[in-house]
């Protein structure tokens, strides 16, 4: 992000607006998300698929299971994170606590939208008070409740948006383009998983692979299910040839 010399003083504190109404620290937090690995979510007829490109710094020595990108929040809700991993972990812990307090207080699971609003309220507080910085992470939150199946994106600013298919993190542009072309309402679970994989492939760097992808589904009546590495590779084998859909770029 380019900045004029006269604007530099306005990025020193989260509580100071620039003359053109910008909060530079929030914009820097969005940049942290853009530098993260690509993630995506796809809603289908009875649930939602969440997928992440799990970056492993040293594939030969690192324990892949310790680099978790997808997190269960409640029986009916899960999320996938892009950006700073430590920030995401704090938000996930807060979301889990909120969901459990709701269960204890009202004897029922939290709705997806209410949980997302709680997360975003928490994020927004960190854009309005001195001595703190915004969360440098974006969460895609998927799940179901009595009102149906939902997928939300939360941003560092505290804003939220509901999607039928969405991507965040690095190089999400090609992923969203593919979703816009190929998403169809009412698709089944297998079709949604294949679409999510195809979308993630479109956002990979040149030479990148789907070898370290993490996938889960959250399905009405079935809760959250993590796909095994073998099952994921079986879906990868079913993908159509990349053709013109894959694009190189920063992820």
C-alpha positions in Angstrom: 0.0 0.0 0.0 1.5 3.3 -1.1 1.4 6.2 1.3 2.4 9.9 0.9 5.1 11.3 3.3 2.5 13.6 4.9 0.3 10.6 5.8 2.9 8.7 7.8 2.0 10.2 11.2 -1.5 8.7 10.9 -0.4 5.1 11.0 1.2 5.3 14.4 -2.0 4.6 16.5 -5.2 2.8 15.8 -7.3 5.6 17.3 -6.2 8.3 14.7 -8.0 8.8 11.4 -6.1 10.1 8.4 -7.6 13.2 6.8 -9.3 11.0 4.2 -11.0 8.9 6.8 -8.7 5.9 6.8 -7.4 3.8 9.7 -4.1 2.6 8.5 -3.6 0.0 11.2 -6.8 -1.7 10.1 -5.5 -1.7 6.5 -2.2 -3.1 7.6 -4.1 -5.9 9.4 -6.0 -6.6 6.1 -2.5 -6.9 4.4 -1.6 -9.5 7.0 -4.6 -11.5 5.9 -3.6 -11.1 2.2 -0.2 -12.5 3.0 -1.8 -15.6 4.6 -2.5 -18.9 3.0 -5.6 -19.3 0.8 -8.8 -20.5 2.4 -12.3 -21.0 1.1 -15.8 -22.2 2.0 -18.7 -23.5 -0.1 -22.4 -23.9 1.0 -24.2 -27.0 -0.4 -27.7 -28.4 0.1 -27.2 -29.9 3.6 -24.0 -28.3 4.9 -20.9 -26.3 4.2 -17.3 -27.2 3.1 -14.3 -25.4 4.6 -10.9 -25.8 3.0 -7.4 -24.4 3.6 -4.0 -24.5 2.0 -2.0 -25.6 5.0 1.5 -24.2 4.7 4.1 -26.4 6.2 7.5 -24.6 6.8 9.6 -27.8 6.8 7.6 -30.8 5.3 10.2 -33.3 6.3 10.4 -32.4 10.0 7.3 -30.5 11.0 4.3 -32.4 12.4 1.5 -31.4 10.0 -1.2 -32.1 12.5 0.1 -29.2 14.7 -0.5 -26.7 11.9 -4.2 -26.5 12.2 -6.1 -24.1 10.0 -9.7 -25.4 10.5 -11.2 -25.2 14.0 -14.3 -26.6 15.5 -16.2 -24.0 17.5 -19.4 -25.9 18.5 -21.2 -29.1 17.3 -22.8 -27.1 14.5 -20.1 -24.5 13.7 -16.5 -24.5 12.5 -14.2 -21.9 11.0 -11.1 -21.6 8.8 -8.5 -18.9 9.4 -6.2 -16.8 7.1 -3.5 -14.5 8.4 -1.7 -14.5 11.7 -2.2 -18.0 13.3 -1.8 -16.8 16.9 -4.5 -14.1 16.4 -6.8 -16.7 15.0 -6.3 -19.0 18.0 -7.3 -16.3 20.4 -10.5 -15.6 18.3 -11.3 -19.3 18.2 -11.0 -19.6 21.9 -13.2 -16.6 22.4 -15.8 -18.0 20.0 -15.8 -21.4 21.7 -16.3 -19.7 25.1 -19.2 -17.7 23.7 -20.9 -20.7 22.2 -20.6 -22.7 25.5 -21.9 -19.8 27.6 -24.9 -19.6 25.2 -25.5 -23.4 25.7 -25.4 -23.1 29.5 -27.6 -20.0 29.6 -30.2 -21.0 27.1 -29.9 -24.8 26.8 -29.5 -24.5 23.0 -26.7 -24.1 20.5 -25.8 -20.6 19.3 -27.0 -19.5 15.9 -24.2 -19.0 13.3 -25.0 -15.3 12.7 -25.1 -14.5 16.4 -21.8 -16.1 17.0 -20.2 -14.3 14.0 -21.5 -11.0 15.3 -20.0 -11.7 18.7 -16.6 -12.4 17.1 -16.9 -9.2 15.0 -17.9 -7.1 18.0 -14.7 -8.4 19.7 -12.6 -7.6 16.7 -14.1 -4.1 16.4 -13.1 -3.2 20.0 -9.5 -3.7 18.9 -9.9 -0.9 16.3 -11.3 1.7 18.6 -9.1 1.9 21.7 -5.5 2.9 22.2 -2.7 0.6 23.2 -4.0 -2.4 21.2 -3.8 -3.5 17.6 -6.4 -5.1 15.3 -6.5 -8.8 14.8 -4.5 -9.7 11.7 -6.7 -12.6 10.8 -9.9 -13.2 8.8 -12.2 -16.1 9.7 -14.6 -18.0 7.4 -17.2 -19.3 9.7 -19.5 -22.0 8.5 -22.3 -24.0 10.1 -26.0 -24.6 10.5 -28.9 -23.7 12.7 -32.7 -23.7 12.6 -32.6 -21.1 9.9 -30.4 -23.2 7.6 -26.8 -23.4 6.4 -24.6 -20.3 6.6 -21.1 -19.1 5.6 -19.7 -15.8 6.9 -16.5 -13.9 6.4 -15.2 -11.8 9.3 -12.6 -9.0 8.6 -10.0 -7.4 10.9 -12.2 -4.2 10.9 -15.0 -6.2 12.6 -17.3 -6.2 9.5 -19.0 -9.4 8.4 -20.5 -10.7 5.2 -22.6 -13.7 4.4 -21.7 -15.8 1.3 -22.8 -18.9 -0.6 -19.1 -19.4 -1.6 -16.2 -17.3 -0.5 -12.4 -17.2 -0.2 -10.0 -15.2 1.9 -6.3 -15.0 2.4 -3.6 -14.9 -0.3 -4.5 -14.8 -4.0 -8.3 -15.1 -3.4 -9.1 -13.3 -6.7 -8.9 -16.4 -9.0 -10.7 -18.5 -6.4 -13.7 -16.1 -6.3 -13.7 -15.9 -10.1 -14.0 -19.6 -10.4 -16.7 -19.7 -7.7 -18.7 -17.0 -9.5 -18.5 -19.1 -12.7 -19.2 -22.6 -11.3 -21.2 -22.2 -8.1 -24.8 -23.6 -8.3 -27.3 -23.6 -5.4 -28.4 -26.9 -4.1 -25.3 -28.9 -5.0 -24.5 -32.1 -3.1 -21.6 -32.7 -0.7 -19.2 -34.3 -3.2 -19.8 -31.6 -5.8 -19.1 -28.9 -3.2 -15.9 -30.5 -2.1 -14.7 -30.8 -5.7 -15.6 -27.1 -6.3 -13.7 -26.0 -3.2 -10.6 -28.0 -4.3 -10.9 -26.6 -7.8 -11.1 -23.1 -6.4 -8.2 -23.6 -4.1 -6.1 -24.9 -7.0 -6.9 -21.8 -9.0 -5.3 -19.7 -6.3 -2.1 -21.8 -6.0 1.4 -20.5 -6.9 2.8 -21.9 -10.1 4.1 -25.3 -9.2 2.0 -25.5 -6.1 0.0 -28.6 -5.2 -3.0 -29.8 -3.2 -0.9 -32.2 -1.2 -1.3 -30.4 2.1 -4.9 -29.2 1.9 -7.1 -29.4 5.0 -10.9 -30.0 4.5 -13.9 -30.3 6.7 -17.6 -30.4 6.3 -20.3 -29.2 8.7 -23.5 -31.0 7.9 -27.0 -30.7 9.3 -27.6 -33.7 11.6 -24.0 -34.9 11.2 -21.9 -32.1 12.7 -18.3 -31.5 11.7 -16.3 -34.1 9.8 -12.6 -33.8 9.0 -11.6 -35.5 5.8 -8.5 -37.8 6.0 -5.5 -37.1 3.8 -6.4 -40.2 1.8 -10.0 -39.1 1.2 -8.8 -35.7 0.1 -6.4 -37.1 -2.4 -9.2 -39.3 -3.8 -11.2 -36.1 -4.5 -8.1 -34.4 -5.9 -7.8 -37.3 -8.4 -11.4 -36.6 -9.6 -10.7 -33.0 -10.4 -11.0 -31.9 -14.0 -7.8 -30.9 -15.8 -6.7 -27.4 -14.7 -6.9 -25.9 -18.2 -7.2 -22.2 -18.0 -8.7 -22.1 -14.5 -5.4 -22.3 -12.6 -3.5 -19.0 -12.2 -0.1 -18.3 -10.7 0.1 -15.6 -8.1 1.1 -14.7 -4.5 -0.5 -16.9 -1.9 
